[in-house]
Amino acid sequence: MKFISLKNCYKVYPNGVTALADINLEIQKGEFVFIIGPTGCGKSTLMKLLYREEKPTKGNVIVGGINVEKLRNRKVYKLRRKLGIIFQNFRLLPKQTVYENVAFPLSSNGIKDTEIRPKVLKALELVGLKDKIKSFPDQLSGGEQQRVCIARAIVNEPKLLLCDEPTGNLDPDVSKEIMGVIDSINKKLGTTIVMVTHDDQIVNRMKKRVITMDNGVVTSDVMKGKYKKHESN
Amino acid sequence: MKAIRVFVRSFKEAFKSVFRNFSLSAASVACTTITLILVSIAILVSYNIKNVTEKLENELTIVVYLEREATKDQAENLKKTIENIPNVEKVTYKSKDEWKFEMQNYSSTLNSTLSYLKENPLLDSYAVKVKDAKYLRKTADTIKEQEIVRSAEYGEGTVDKLVSVFDLIKRVTVVIVIALVLVTAFLINNTIKIAIFSRRSEIEIMRFVGSSNYAIKLPFVFEGLFLGIIGSIIPIIVTIYGYLIAYSKLNGHIFSRMIELVKPFSFVLYVSLILVTIGAVVGFFSSYRAVRKYLKV
């Protein structure tokens, strides 16, 4: 069952730069997909289309049954509640504790405190941070902060997890740990995962579907299993 | 139910946030405090000026002297006619005998002179109080046109000037108060805008995790409201104690008994209410507008 579908998608920025040209993609429910490519190839723009930070200039984007390009700014939160986003720079609320950060998507949505607590604890347990719930982000290491970010992204039990270079700021050992957490989310919860990365080691080790982009177009789309070792240019 | 929970949560969050972003809150509160103290002083002074000028204006009276040959009926009719003039508030009759008695008591020379005369040389009169001193001349002129009126005097010239000066003072003080309130609003607005600017990444994160615009705006709006209210606490204390102390030190009047100060209660309470309202309303709308800027609405 397909969860994400892009048809003839173009994105031209107001300054005239064509970030995406004629992108056609389908991602199935429960799939784990890497998007790789050199800097400026359009992979981040593609991610932005998926969480509706940008609208396609032309074409059609459907995420989890929602027609993204027709979604009005005011209604974007409806899409965002269905997905989790993980960023390279974590983007945690600095003045809130780990618990409050993870609880945030639920509490700001008006969920009852009694329902929030077990969900937050479950998410923190999954990322292995249950003992740090009272810490503030600046008291955590980079790897721990990223795990808080993952916990926040999955606390809503989203069907889709978008990861924009989640290991970009982390050392190889911690990256491996984080990838382990994300992989287990994919396997245990059946969450669809789309990950943009620069890290060849991760891509080579994980052996998942790999979409390669260059100059705003998809240059290769290698399905899981048919994978060959990727080498950076 | 959900909306109510979001509302309650926002309220709590806003309260926490005031303390967690202490330096920014302190800057906003300090700015609000200083400007509101200025507003308070302007209100206290201008209201006192207004009060004094109005009191003095109320003292202004037109004295209408009747012709000697006027009959009692004619005098009664005249009273009714004067009372029917729109600007007239009160008409009081004073007979020539009352005048004589008053004058005799005033000085011994007048007493002996008046006693010497067989007939009372004075005239019956009406003291006319007006509603609006601005139209004093017009009212006096209308009265003069009536029959059996010998004269209608109100101290032309001096009084006319006095009234126009009072009018000018009142206008100027109102303009000063309004200008200060606007400046206050502008300053508080800018401080809160800067405070929210430094937290725009927070707003962005809220958007990423799927908070609705309502859920994002509410905590900031409450925070602005709290900052405004907290910022008005010191001005209110300064207003109440400052005015009470000033009032008692000056024994309730400045220069002479003519210029009485407004009684502290419930005047200071009204001023306090104005201050807290300005703080709250400006805080509320400033943060509302600032957050809106960072939401893609």
Interface residues (C-beta under 8 A of the other chain):
Chain A: Y51 N73 R74 V76 Y77 K78 L79 R80 R81 K82 I85 R91 L92 L93 K95 F104 P105 S107 S108 N109 G110 I111 K112 R152 N156
Chain B: M1 K2 A3 I4 R5 V6 R9 S17 R20 N21 S201 E202 E204 I205 M206 R207 F208 V209 G210 S211 S212 N213 A215 I216 K296 V297
